[in-house]
Amino acid sequence: MENLKKELLACLRHEDLLQATLLLGKVQDPNFCPAPYMRSIVELAAQVRGDKKGTLPNDPVALIKKINQVLFTELKLEGKTERYKQLIDDEGQYFLHALLDSKKGAPITYAALYAVLINELGFTCEVLAFPSHYYIRVQDTTGEFYVNPFEGGKLTTSYEFQKKFKASMQRNRLLSAKLFEVLTPQGLVARLAQQLKHVYILKNSALQALRAVEILTSIYPDSPELARDRGVLYCEMEYFSKARDDLRFYLSRRPKADDAKEIKRLTFMLRGYCETMN
């Protein structure tokens, strides 16, 4: 696990989103090999280029249309269809390699694939995370436009996007004013790992959930909440000393948290377990 965390952090330092997203496959299977899928995505980028010289259109709109053709016409990704149903306990939706294999995935996984492809082609973009969907923002010579990867790469002008955004603000005016977030490569990988953590906790797969939490703690090492989550998972796996250390760290940082009494009770119980084990 330590080698995986080091490798992932090195990829993020170099903004290698392709390898970083594929390394998450090791959360499910430590023996997973990302290399074949890295080659597949490089080949997809070559298909977008369309010729051996590797020339690309200067027009970003034309580029996105070529990406859409390769992904949805040639590769036959499904995107959002009438058959799409998000299963809350399906971890496969959040692995980039599983999207390439099954042609299905969650909106965030489609956004990751688009961002990876655009980066591989030498262009830049931003991933915008909304509460239930993701957009890719691309700069054009005349301004910017937006792409919804999950809806077949649908293009939206800046004007149309602003209209939708304002309408969404009206519907959600009682919610947080921070309606969307611009994701860095680190933030995108962290969101995928967070989704995996939730899925594996729902499935009572403590080992895989712990791996996802370890990924997150390598990205956010000072997070008390992640320390708490890891402590609870350590407890389930009977690593009592490690669990106690993590839960004590959480309590030291969040002494007035809503769950502080419960965590204190668990920590006290763990002291007894540790003494018994010794």
DOVO-383208 format. One line per field, with one value per residue: residue number from 1; x, y, z of N, C-alpha, C in turn. Coordinates in Angstrom, 1 decimal, always signed. Atoms other than C-alpha are relative to their C-alpha. Layout:
BEGIN
n	[NUM|...]
n_X	[X|...]
n_Y	[Y|...]
n_Z	[Z|...]
ca_X	[X|...]
ca_Y	[Y|...]
ca_Z	[Z|...]
c_X	[X|...]
c_Y	[Y|...]
c_Z	[Z|...]
***
This chain:
BEGIN
n	[1|2|3|4|5|6|7|8|9|10|11|12|13|14|15|16|17|18|19|20|21|22|23|24|25|26|27|28|29|30|31|32|33|34|35|36|37|38|39|40|41|42|43|44|45|46|47|48|49|50|51|52|53|54|55|56|57|58|59|60|61|62|63|64|65|66|67|68|69|70|71|72|73|74|75|76|77|78|79|80|81|82|83|84|85|86|87|88|89|90|91|92|93|94|95|96|97|98|99|100|101|102|103|104|105|106|107|108|109|110|111|112|113|114|115|116|117|118|119|120|121|122|123|124|125|126|127|128|129|130|131|132|133|134|135|136|137|138|139|140|141|142|143|144|145|146|147|148|149|150|151|152|153|154|155|156|157|158|159|160|161|162|163|164|165|166|167|168|169|170|171|172|173|174|175|176|177|178|179|180|181|182|183|184|185|186|187|188|189|190|191|192|193|194|195|196|197|198|199|200|201|202|203|204|205|206|207|208|209|210|211|212|213|214|215|216|217|218|219|220|221|222|223|224|225|226|227|228|229|230|231|232|233|234|235|236|237|238|239|240|241|242|243|244|245|246|247|248|249|250|251|252|253|254|255|256|257|258|259|260|261|262|263|264|265|266|267|268|269|270|271|272|273|274|275|276|277|278]
n_X	[+0.8|-0.8|-0.5|+1.1|+0.1|-1.1|+0.2|+1.1|-0.4|-1.0|+0.8|+0.8|-1.0|-0.4|+1.2|+0.2|+1.4|+0.3|-0.5|+0.5|+1.3|-0.1|-0.5|+1.1|+0.4|-0.7|+0.9|+0.7|-0.9|-1.3|-0.7|+0.5|-1.1|+0.5|-0.7|+0.8|+1.0|-0.7|-0.3|+1.2|+0.4|-0.9|+0.5|+1.2|-0.5|-0.4|+1.2|+0.5|-0.9|+0.5|-1.0|-1.3|-0.8|+0.5|+0.5|+1.3|+0.6|-0.3|+1.3|+0.3|+1.3|-0.2|-0.7|+1.0|+0.8|-0.7|+0.0|+1.3|+0.2|-0.8|+0.5|+1.4|+0.4|-0.9|-0.2|+1.4|+0.4|+1.5|+0.4|+1.3|+1.1|+1.2|-0.3|-0.9|+0.5|-1.2|+0.1|-0.9|-1.0|-0.8|-1.3|-0.5|+0.3|-1.0|-1.3|-0.2|-0.2|+1.3|+0.7|-0.4|+0.4|+1.4|+0.7|+0.9|-0.7|+0.6|-0.4|-1.3|-1.0|+0.0|-0.8|-1.5|-0.5|-0.1|-1.1|-1.2|-0.2|-0.4|-1.4|-0.9|+0.0|-0.7|+0.8|+0.3|+1.4|+0.4|+1.1|+0.9|+0.8|+1.2|+0.5|+0.4|-0.5|-1.3|-0.3|-1.3|-0.1|-1.1|-0.2|+0.1|-0.6|+1.0|+0.4|+0.0|+1.2|+0.1|+0.3|+0.5|-0.5|+1.0|+1.1|-0.6|-0.9|+0.8|-0.6|+0.8|-0.7|-0.1|+1.3|+0.9|-0.5|+0.3|+1.4|+0.3|-0.6|+0.8|+1.2|-0.4|-0.2|+1.4|+0.6|-0.8|-0.4|-0.1|-1.2|-1.3|-0.3|-1.1|+0.8|-0.9|-1.4|-1.0|-0.8|-1.4|-0.2|+0.1|+1.4|+0.7|-0.3|+0.5|+1.4|+0.2|-0.3|+1.0|+1.1|-0.3|+0.2|+1.4|+0.6|-0.5|+0.6|+1.4|-0.1|-0.7|-1.3|-0.9|-1.4|+0.0|+0.3|-1.2|-1.0|+0.5|-0.2|-1.4|-0.3|+0.4|-0.9|-1.3|+0.3|+0.4|-0.5|+0.4|+1.4|+0.5|+1.1|-0.5|-0.6|+1.1|+0.4|-1.0|+0.0|+1.1|-0.3|-1.0|+0.7|+0.7|-1.0|-0.7|-1.3|+0.5|-0.9|+0.1|+1.3|+0.0|-0.9|+0.7|+1.2|-0.6|-0.4|+1.3|+0.5|-0.9|+0.3|+1.5|+0.5|+1.4|+0.7|+1.2|-0.2|-1.1|+0.3|+0.0|-1.4|-0.6|+0.4|-0.7|-1.4|-0.1|+0.2|-1.2|-1.1|+0.2|-0.4|-1.5|-0.6|+0.2|-0.9|-1.4]
n_Y	[-1.2|-1.2|-0.3|-0.6|-1.4|-0.8|-0.1|-0.9|-1.4|-0.5|-0.3|-1.3|-1.1|-0.2|-0.2|+1.1|+0.4|+1.3|+1.1|-0.1|+0.5|+1.5|+0.6|+0.3|+1.4|+0.8|+0.0|+1.3|+1.2|-0.5|+0.5|-0.6|-0.6|-1.1|-0.2|+0.2|-1.1|-1.3|+0.2|-0.2|-1.4|-0.6|+0.4|-0.8|-1.3|+0.1|+0.0|-1.4|-0.8|+0.4|+0.4|+0.3|-1.2|-0.5|-1.4|-0.2|-1.3|-1.1|-0.4|+0.9|+0.6|+1.2|+1.0|+0.7|+0.8|+1.2|+0.9|+0.6|+1.1|+1.1|+0.6|+0.5|+0.7|+1.1|+0.8|+0.3|-0.2|-0.2|-1.3|+0.0|+0.6|+0.5|+1.2|-0.4|+0.0|-0.1|+0.9|-0.6|+0.9|+0.5|-0.7|+0.0|-1.2|-1.0|+0.4|-0.4|+1.2|+0.7|-0.8|+0.5|+1.4|+0.2|-1.1|-0.6|-0.5|-1.2|-1.2|-0.4|+0.9|-0.5|-1.2|+0.4|+0.4|-1.1|-0.9|+0.8|-0.1|-1.4|-0.2|+0.8|-0.6|-1.2|-1.1|-0.1|-0.1|+0.1|+0.9|-0.7|+1.0|-0.5|+1.0|+1.3|+0.2|-0.5|-0.6|-0.3|-1.4|-0.1|-1.4|-0.1|-1.2|-1.1|+0.0|+1.3|+0.8|+1.0|+1.3|+1.0|+1.3|+1.1|-0.1|+0.1|-1.1|-1.1|-1.3|-1.1|-1.3|-0.7|-0.7|+1.0|+0.5|-1.0|+0.1|+1.2|-0.2|-0.9|+0.7|+1.0|-0.8|-0.3|+1.2|+0.4|-1.2|+0.2|+0.8|-0.7|-0.8|+0.6|+0.9|+0.9|-0.1|+0.3|+1.0|+0.3|+1.5|+0.6|+0.0|+1.0|+1.4|+0.1|+0.3|+1.4|+0.8|-0.2|+0.9|+1.4|+0.2|+0.1|+1.3|+1.1|+0.0|+0.5|+1.4|+0.6|+0.5|-0.8|-0.1|-0.9|-1.3|-0.5|-0.4|-1.3|-1.0|-0.2|-0.9|-1.4|-0.6|-0.4|-1.3|-1.0|+0.7|-0.7|+0.1|+0.7|+0.9|+1.2|+0.8|+0.7|+1.0|+1.0|+0.6|+0.9|+1.2|+0.7|+0.7|+1.2|+1.0|+0.4|-0.7|-0.8|-1.1|-1.0|-0.6|-0.9|-1.2|-0.8|-0.6|-1.0|-1.1|-0.6|-0.7|-1.1|-1.1|-0.3|+0.4|-0.3|+0.6|+0.6|+1.4|+0.1|+0.9|+1.3|+0.3|+0.1|+1.3|+1.0|-0.1|+0.6|+1.4|+0.4|+0.1|+1.3|+1.0|+0.0|+0.5|+1.4|+0.6|+0.0]
n_Z	[+0.0|-0.1|+1.4|+0.8|-0.4|+0.6|+1.4|+0.3|-0.3|+1.0|+1.2|-0.2|+0.1|+1.4|+0.6|+0.9|-0.3|+0.6|-0.9|-1.3|+0.0|+0.2|-1.2|-0.9|+0.2|-1.0|-1.2|+0.1|+0.2|+0.0|+1.1|+1.3|+0.8|+0.8|+1.2|+1.2|+0.1|+0.4|+1.5|+0.7|+0.1|+1.0|+1.4|+0.2|+0.4|+1.4|+0.8|+0.1|+0.9|+1.3|+1.0|-0.5|-0.4|-1.3|+0.0|-0.7|+0.3|-1.0|-0.6|-1.1|+0.2|+0.9|-0.8|-0.9|+0.9|+0.4|-1.2|-0.1|+1.1|-0.3|-1.3|+0.0|+1.2|+0.2|-1.2|-0.4|-1.4|+0.0|-0.6|-0.6|+0.8|-0.7|-0.7|-1.1|-1.3|-0.9|-1.2|-1.0|-0.5|+1.1|+0.1|+1.4|+0.6|-0.4|+0.5|+1.4|+0.8|+0.1|+1.0|+1.3|+0.2|+0.0|+0.7|-1.0|-1.2|-0.6|+0.6|-0.3|+0.8|+1.4|-0.1|-0.1|+1.3|+0.8|-0.4|+0.4|+1.5|+0.4|-0.4|+0.8|+1.4|-0.1|-0.2|-1.4|-0.4|-1.4|-0.4|-0.9|-0.7|-0.6|-1.0|+0.6|+1.4|+0.3|+1.2|+0.4|+0.5|+1.0|+0.6|+1.5|+0.5|-0.2|-1.4|-0.6|+0.2|-1.0|+0.5|-0.9|+0.5|-0.2|+1.0|+1.3|+0.3|+0.5|-0.1|-0.4|+0.1|-1.3|-0.3|-0.4|-1.3|-1.0|-0.2|-0.8|-1.4|-0.8|-0.4|-1.1|-1.3|-0.5|-0.5|-1.1|-0.7|-1.4|-0.3|+0.0|+1.2|+0.8|+0.8|+0.8|-0.3|+1.1|-0.5|+0.4|+0.2|-1.3|-0.5|+0.8|-0.5|-1.3|+0.1|+0.4|-1.1|-1.0|+0.4|-0.3|-1.5|-0.3|+0.5|-0.7|-1.4|+0.2|+0.3|-1.1|+0.5|-0.8|+0.6|+1.1|-0.5|-0.6|+1.1|+0.5|-1.0|+0.0|+1.2|-0.4|-1.1|+0.6|+0.6|-1.0|-1.2|-1.2|-0.2|-1.1|+0.4|+0.6|-1.1|-0.7|+0.9|+0.0|-1.4|-0.1|+0.9|-0.7|-1.1|+0.6|+0.5|-1.3|-0.2|-1.1|-0.3|+1.1|-0.1|-1.2|+0.4|+0.9|-0.7|-0.9|+0.8|+0.4|-1.1|-0.3|+1.0|+0.1|-1.4|-0.2|+1.2|-0.4|-0.3|-1.0|-1.1|+0.5|+0.3|-1.3|-0.6|+0.7|-0.4|-1.3|+0.2|+0.6|-1.0|-0.6|+1.0|+0.2|-1.2|+0.1|+1.0|-0.5]
ca_X	[+0.0|+2.8|+4.3|+0.9|+0.6|+4.0|+3.4|+0.1|+1.5|+4.4|+1.8|-0.2|+3.0|+3.7|+0.0|-0.1|-3.9|-3.9|-1.7|-3.1|-6.7|-5.8|-3.8|-7.1|-7.7|-5.3|-7.9|-9.9|-7.1|-3.5|-2.3|-4.1|-1.8|-2.6|-0.2|-2.6|-5.2|-2.7|-1.8|-5.5|-6.1|-3.0|-4.4|-7.7|-5.8|-4.2|-7.6|-8.7|-5.6|-6.7|-3.5|+0.1|+1.4|-0.7|-2.1|-5.0|-7.5|-6.7|-10.4|-11.2|-14.8|-13.7|-11.4|-14.3|-16.4|-13.7|-13.4|-17.1|-17.0|-14.2|-15.7|-19.4|-19.5|-16.3|-15.7|-19.5|-19.5|-23.1|-23.1|-26.5|-29.1|-32.5|-30.8|-28.5|-29.1|-26.6|-26.2|-24.9|-23.0|-21.3|-17.7|-17.1|-18.7|-15.7|-12.8|-11.5|-10.4|-13.9|-15.4|-13.3|-14.2|-17.9|-18.7|-20.6|-19.6|-20.6|-20.6|-17.4|-15.6|-16.7|-15.3|-12.0|-11.7|-12.4|-9.9|-7.3|-7.8|-7.7|-4.5|-3.0|-3.8|-1.9|-4.8|-6.0|-9.4|-11.1|-13.4|-16.4|-18.1|-21.7|-23.8|-25.0|-23.1|-19.8|-18.8|-15.6|-14.7|-12.6|-11.1|-11.9|-10.4|-13.6|-14.0|-15.0|-17.5|-18.7|-18.9|-21.1|-19.2|-22.0|-24.5|-22.5|-20.1|-22.9|-21.5|-22.9|-22.0|-21.0|-24.3|-26.3|-24.2|-24.7|-28.5|-28.5|-26.3|-28.5|-31.6|-29.8|-28.9|-32.6|-33.6|-30.9|-30.9|-31.4|-28.3|-24.6|-23.6|-20.7|-22.8|-19.8|-16.1|-13.2|-11.4|-7.6|-6.2|-5.7|-9.3|-10.6|-8.7|-9.7|-13.4|-13.1|-11.4|-14.1|-16.8|-15.0|-14.8|-18.5|-19.3|-17.0|-18.3|-21.9|-20.8|-19.0|-15.8|-13.5|-10.2|-11.1|-12.6|-9.4|-7.3|-9.5|-9.2|-5.4|-5.3|-7.3|-5.1|-2.0|-3.7|-5.1|-2.8|-4.1|-7.8|-9.3|-12.4|-10.3|-8.3|-11.7|-12.8|-9.6|-9.7|-13.2|-12.1|-9.0|-11.3|-13.4|-10.2|-9.0|-6.0|-6.8|-3.7|-3.8|-7.5|-7.0|-4.2|-6.4|-9.5|-7.4|-6.1|-9.7|-10.8|-7.8|-8.8|-12.6|-13.3|-16.8|-17.8|-21.3|-19.9|-17.3|-19.1|-19.5|-15.8|-14.7|-16.7|-15.1|-11.7|-12.2|-13.4|-10.3|-8.0|-9.5|-9.0|-5.4|-4.7|-6.3|-4.3|-1.1]
ca_Y	[+0.0|+2.4|+1.9|+2.6|+5.8|+7.0|+6.2|+8.0|+11.1|+11.2|+11.0|+13.9|+16.0|+15.6|+16.1|+12.7|+12.3|+9.2|+7.0|+8.4|+7.6|+4.1|+3.4|+3.5|+0.0|-1.3|-0.3|-3.3|-5.6|-4.8|-6.9|-4.8|-3.7|-0.2|-0.5|-2.1|+0.6|+3.4|+2.0|+1.9|+5.5|+6.6|+4.7|+6.5|+9.8|+8.6|+7.9|+11.4|+12.8|+10.7|+10.4|+9.4|+12.9|+13.6|+16.9|+18.2|+20.9|+24.3|+24.7|+23.2|+22.6|+20.4|+18.6|+17.8|+16.6|+14.2|+12.9|+12.4|+10.4|+8.2|+7.6|+7.2|+6.1|+4.0|+2.8|+2.8|+4.1|+4.4|+7.6|+8.6|+6.3|+5.0|+1.9|+3.8|+3.1|+4.2|+1.4|+2.8|-0.4|-0.8|+0.1|-0.6|+2.7|+4.6|+2.8|+4.2|+0.8|-0.6|+2.2|+1.1|-2.5|-2.3|+0.9|+2.1|+4.3|+7.2|+10.8|+11.5|+8.6|+10.0|+13.4|+11.8|+10.1|+13.3|+15.3|+12.5|+12.5|+16.3|+16.3|+13.6|+15.6|+18.6|+20.8|+22.1|+22.0|+22.3|+19.8|+21.5|+19.4|+20.1|+18.2|+15.6|+16.1|+17.2|+19.6|+20.1|+23.8|+24.4|+27.7|+28.7|+31.5|+33.5|+32.6|+29.3|+26.5|+23.6|+19.8|+17.3|+14.1|+11.9|+13.1|+12.1|+15.0|+17.5|+21.0|+24.1|+27.7|+30.0|+31.9|+28.7|+27.4|+30.7|+30.4|+26.9|+27.9|+30.8|+28.6|+26.0|+28.8|+29.7|+26.1|+25.7|+29.2|+27.7|+25.5|+26.4|+29.2|+27.1|+25.3|+23.9|+23.3|+23.4|+20.2|+19.9|+16.5|+15.8|+16.8|+14.6|+11.5|+12.2|+12.3|+9.0|+7.5|+9.0|+7.3|+4.0|+4.4|+4.9|+1.9|-0.4|+0.7|+0.0|-3.4|-4.1|-4.6|-3.3|-4.1|-2.3|+0.6|+0.9|+1.0|+3.9|+5.7|+5.2|+6.8|+9.8|+10.2|+10.3|+13.2|+14.9|+13.7|+16.2|+15.3|+14.4|+12.9|+10.5|+9.5|+8.7|+6.7|+4.8|+4.2|+2.6|+0.4|-0.6|-1.5|-3.8|-5.5|-5.9|-3.6|-2.2|-0.1|+1.6|+2.2|+3.8|+6.1|+7.3|+7.9|+9.8|+12.0|+12.7|+13.6|+15.9|+17.9|+17.6|+17.5|+19.0|+17.0|+15.6|+12.0|+12.8|+11.0|+7.9|+8.0|+8.5|+5.4|+3.4|+4.6|+3.5|+0.1|-0.2|+0.4|-2.7|-4.7|-3.6|-4.5|-7.9|-8.6|-7.7]
ca_Z	[+0.0|+0.8|-2.7|-4.3|-2.3|-3.3|-6.9|-6.9|-5.2|-7.7|-10.6|-9.1|-8.6|-12.3|-13.1|-14.8|-14.6|-16.9|-14.6|-11.4|-12.3|-13.5|-10.3|-8.4|-9.9|-7.2|-4.6|-5.8|-6.8|-5.7|-8.6|-11.2|-14.0|-15.5|-18.4|-21.0|-20.3|-20.5|-24.0|-24.9|-24.0|-25.9|-28.9|-28.4|-28.6|-31.8|-33.2|-32.4|-34.2|-37.2|-39.1|-38.7|-38.6|-35.5|-36.7|-34.7|-35.5|-33.9|-33.2|-29.8|-30.8|-33.7|-31.3|-28.9|-31.8|-32.9|-29.3|-29.2|-32.5|-31.2|-27.7|-28.6|-32.2|-32.5|-28.9|-28.3|-24.8|-23.6|-21.5|-20.2|-21.8|-20.9|-19.7|-17.3|-13.7|-11.0|-8.5|-5.2|-4.5|-7.9|-7.6|-11.3|-12.1|-10.6|-12.3|-15.5|-16.7|-16.0|-18.1|-21.1|-20.6|-19.9|-21.8|-18.7|-15.8|-13.5|-14.7|-12.8|-14.6|-18.0|-16.9|-15.9|-19.3|-21.1|-19.1|-19.6|-23.4|-23.7|-21.7|-23.8|-27.0|-25.6|-24.8|-21.4|-19.7|-16.4|-14.7|-13.0|-10.3|-9.6|-7.0|-9.5|-12.8|-14.3|-17.0|-18.9|-19.5|-22.6|-23.8|-27.4|-29.5|-28.9|-25.2|-23.6|-24.0|-21.9|-22.5|-20.7|-21.1|-19.7|-22.3|-25.3|-25.1|-25.6|-26.2|-24.5|-25.2|-22.3|-22.6|-22.4|-19.5|-17.6|-18.1|-16.7|-13.8|-12.8|-13.0|-10.8|-8.3|-8.1|-7.5|-4.9|-3.3|+0.2|-0.2|-0.1|-2.4|-3.5|-6.2|-8.1|-7.7|-10.2|-9.7|-9.9|-11.0|-7.3|-6.5|-9.3|-8.1|-4.6|-5.6|-7.3|-4.3|-2.0|-4.1|-3.9|-0.1|+0.1|-2.1|-0.2|+3.2|+1.9|+0.8|+4.1|+2.2|+4.9|+3.2|+0.0|+1.9|+3.9|+0.7|-0.6|+2.7|+2.6|-0.9|+0.5|+3.6|+1.3|-0.5|+2.6|+5.4|+8.0|+7.7|+11.0|+9.3|+7.2|+10.3|+12.0|+9.0|+8.9|+12.7|+12.4|+9.5|+11.5|+14.4|+12.1|+10.9|+14.6|+14.2|+17.6|+18.3|+14.9|+15.4|+18.8|+17.4|+14.6|+16.8|+19.3|+16.6|+15.4|+18.9|+19.4|+16.3|+16.6|+20.4|+19.9|+16.8|+16.8|+17.0|+19.7|+22.5|+20.3|+19.2|+22.9|+23.9|+21.1|+22.0|+25.6|+24.5|+22.3|+25.3|+26.9|+23.7|+23.4|+27.1|+26.5|+23.4|+25.2]
c_X	[+0.9|+0.6|-1.0|-0.2|+1.1|-0.1|-1.1|+0.4|+1.0|-0.8|-0.7|+1.0|+0.3|-1.3|-0.3|-1.4|-0.3|+0.5|-0.7|-1.4|+0.0|+0.6|-1.1|-0.5|+0.6|-0.8|-0.8|+0.9|+1.5|+0.9|-0.4|+1.1|-0.6|+0.5|-0.9|-1.1|+0.6|+0.3|-1.4|-0.4|+0.9|-0.4|-1.3|+0.4|+0.5|-1.1|-0.6|+0.9|-0.4|+1.0|+1.4|+0.8|-0.5|-0.4|-1.4|-0.6|+0.3|-1.3|-0.4|-1.4|+0.1|+0.7|-1.0|-0.9|+0.7|+0.1|-1.3|-0.2|+0.8|-0.6|-1.4|-0.4|+1.0|+0.2|-1.3|-0.2|-1.5|-0.3|-1.3|-1.0|-1.2|+0.3|+0.9|-0.7|+1.2|-0.3|+1.0|+1.0|+0.8|+1.3|+0.6|-0.3|+1.1|+1.4|+0.1|+0.2|-1.3|-0.9|+0.4|-0.4|-1.5|-0.8|-1.0|+0.8|-0.8|+0.4|+1.4|+1.1|+0.1|+0.8|+1.5|+0.5|+0.1|+1.2|+1.3|+0.3|+0.4|+1.4|+1.0|+0.2|+0.7|-0.8|-0.3|-1.5|-0.1|-1.2|-0.8|-0.9|-1.2|-0.6|-0.3|+0.5|+1.3|+0.1|+1.5|+0.0|+1.2|+0.1|+0.0|+0.7|-1.0|-0.5|+0.1|-1.4|+0.0|-0.4|-0.6|+0.4|-1.0|-1.1|+0.6|+0.9|-0.8|+0.7|-1.0|+0.8|+0.0|-1.3|-1.0|+0.3|-0.4|-1.5|-0.4|+0.5|-0.9|-1.3|+0.3|+0.1|-1.4|-0.6|+0.7|+0.4|+0.1|+1.2|+1.3|+0.2|+1.0|-0.7|+0.9|+1.4|+0.9|+1.0|+1.4|+0.1|+0.0|-1.4|-0.8|+0.3|-0.5|-1.5|-0.3|+0.3|-1.1|-1.2|+0.2|-0.1|-1.4|-0.6|+0.5|-0.5|-1.5|+0.0|+0.7|+1.3|+1.1|+1.4|+0.1|-0.3|+1.2|+1.0|-0.4|+0.3|+1.5|+0.4|-0.4|+0.9|+1.4|-0.2|-0.3|+0.5|-0.4|-1.5|-0.4|-1.1|+0.5|+0.7|-1.1|-0.5|+0.9|+0.1|-1.2|+0.2|+1.1|-0.6|-0.7|+1.0|+0.9|+1.4|-0.2|+0.9|+0.0|-1.3|+0.0|+0.8|-0.8|-1.2|+0.4|+0.3|-1.3|-0.5|+0.8|-0.3|-1.5|-0.6|-1.5|-0.8|-1.3|+0.1|+1.1|-0.2|+0.1|+1.5|+0.8|-0.3|+0.7|+1.4|+0.3|-0.1|+1.3|+1.2|-0.1|+0.4|+1.5|+0.7|-0.2|+0.9|+1.4|+0.1]
c_Y	[+1.3|+0.3|+0.6|+1.5|+0.9|+0.2|+0.9|+1.4|+0.5|+0.3|+1.4|+1.2|+0.4|+0.2|-1.0|-0.6|-1.4|-1.1|+0.1|-0.5|-1.5|-0.7|-0.3|-1.4|-0.9|+0.1|-1.3|-1.2|+0.5|-0.5|+0.6|+0.7|+1.1|+0.1|-0.3|+1.1|+1.3|-0.1|+0.3|+1.4|+0.8|-0.3|+0.8|+1.5|+0.0|+0.0|+1.4|+0.8|-0.4|-0.3|-0.2|+1.2|+0.6|+1.4|+0.1|+1.4|+1.1|+0.4|-1.0|-0.7|-1.2|-1.1|-0.8|-0.9|-1.3|-1.0|-0.7|-1.2|-1.2|-0.7|-0.6|-0.7|-1.2|-0.9|-0.4|+0.0|+0.4|+1.4|-0.1|-0.5|-0.4|-1.2|+0.3|+0.0|+0.0|-0.9|+0.5|-1.0|-0.6|+0.8|+0.1|+1.3|+1.1|-0.4|+0.3|-1.2|-0.8|+0.7|-0.5|-1.4|-0.2|+1.0|+0.8|+0.6|+1.2|+1.3|+0.5|-0.8|+0.5|+1.3|-0.2|-0.4|+1.2|+0.9|-0.7|+0.1|+1.4|+0.3|-0.7|+0.6|+1.4|+1.2|+0.1|+0.2|+0.1|-0.9|+0.8|-1.1|+0.7|-1.1|-1.3|-0.2|+0.8|+0.6|+0.2|+1.4|+0.1|+1.4|-0.1|+1.3|+1.2|+0.0|-1.4|-0.7|-1.2|-1.4|-0.8|-1.4|-1.2|+0.0|+0.1|+1.1|+1.2|+1.4|+1.1|+1.3|+0.6|+0.6|-1.1|-0.6|+1.0|+0.0|-1.2|+0.2|+0.9|-0.7|-1.0|+0.8|+0.3|-1.2|-0.3|+1.2|-0.2|-0.9|+0.8|+0.8|-0.6|-1.2|-1.0|+0.3|-0.3|-1.0|+0.0|-1.5|-0.7|-0.1|-1.0|-1.4|-0.2|-0.3|-1.4|-0.9|+0.1|-0.8|-1.4|-0.3|-0.2|-1.3|-1.2|-0.1|-0.6|-1.5|-0.8|-0.6|+0.8|+0.2|+1.0|+1.4|+0.6|+0.4|+1.4|+1.1|+0.3|+0.9|+1.5|+0.6|+0.3|+1.4|+1.1|-0.6|+0.6|-0.1|-0.8|-1.0|-1.3|-0.8|-0.8|-1.2|-1.2|-0.8|-1.0|-1.2|-0.9|-0.9|-1.3|-1.1|-0.5|+0.5|+1.0|+1.2|+1.1|+0.7|+1.0|+1.3|+1.0|+0.7|+1.1|+1.3|+0.8|+0.8|+1.2|+1.2|+0.4|-0.3|+0.3|-0.5|-0.7|-1.5|-0.2|-0.9|-1.5|-0.5|-0.2|-1.4|-1.1|-0.1|-0.7|-1.5|-0.6|-0.2|-1.4|-1.1|-0.1|-0.6|-1.6|-0.7|-0.1|-1.0]
c_Z	[+0.0|-1.4|-0.9|+0.4|-0.5|-1.5|-0.4|+0.2|-1.1|-1.3|+0.1|+0.0|-1.4|-0.8|-1.1|+0.4|-0.5|+1.0|+1.3|+0.1|-0.1|+1.2|+1.0|-0.2|+1.0|+1.3|+0.1|+0.0|+0.0|-1.1|-1.4|-0.7|-0.9|-1.4|-1.3|-0.2|-0.3|-1.5|-0.7|-0.1|-0.9|-1.4|-0.3|-0.4|-1.4|-1.0|-0.2|-0.9|-1.5|-1.1|+0.6|+0.4|+1.3|+0.0|+0.6|-0.5|+1.1|+0.7|+1.1|-0.2|-0.9|+0.7|+0.8|-0.9|-0.5|+1.2|+0.2|-1.0|+0.4|+1.2|-0.2|-1.3|-0.2|+1.2|+0.5|+1.5|+0.1|+0.5|+0.7|-1.0|+0.8|+0.9|+1.2|+1.3|+1.0|+1.2|+1.1|+0.5|-1.1|-0.1|-1.4|-0.7|+0.2|-0.4|-1.4|-0.9|-0.2|-1.1|-1.4|-0.3|-0.2|-0.8|+0.8|+1.2|+0.5|-0.7|+0.3|-0.8|-1.4|+0.0|+0.1|-1.3|-0.9|+0.3|-0.3|-1.5|-0.4|+0.4|-0.9|-1.4|+0.1|+0.2|+1.5|+0.2|+1.5|+0.2|+1.1|+0.7|+0.6|+0.9|-0.7|-1.4|-0.1|-1.4|-0.3|-0.6|-0.9|-0.5|-1.5|-0.3|+0.3|+1.5|+0.6|-0.3|+1.0|-0.7|+1.1|-0.5|+0.1|-1.0|-1.4|-0.4|-0.5|+0.3|+0.4|+0.0|+1.4|+0.4|+0.5|+1.4|+1.1|+0.3|+0.9|+1.4|+0.8|+0.4|+1.1|+1.3|+0.5|+0.6|+1.4|+0.9|+1.5|+0.4|+0.0|-1.2|-0.9|-0.8|-0.8|+0.4|-1.2|+0.6|-0.6|-0.3|+1.4|+0.6|-0.7|+0.5|+1.3|+0.0|-0.4|+1.1|+1.1|-0.4|+0.2|+1.5|+0.4|-0.4|+0.8|+1.4|-0.1|-0.2|+1.1|-0.4|+0.7|-0.6|-1.1|+0.4|+0.7|-1.0|-0.6|+1.0|+0.0|-1.2|+0.4|+1.1|-0.6|-0.7|+1.0|+1.4|+1.4|+0.3|+1.2|-0.4|-0.6|+1.1|+0.8|-0.8|+0.0|+1.3|+0.1|-0.8|+0.7|+1.1|-0.6|-0.4|+1.2|+0.0|+1.1|+0.4|-1.0|+0.1|+1.1|-0.4|-0.9|+0.6|+1.0|-0.7|-0.4|+1.2|+0.4|-0.9|+0.0|+1.4|+0.1|-1.2|+0.5|+0.4|+1.1|+1.1|-0.5|-0.2|+1.3|+0.6|-0.7|+0.3|+1.3|-0.1|-0.6|+1.0|+0.7|-0.9|-0.1|+1.2|+0.0|-1.0|+0.5|+1.1]
***
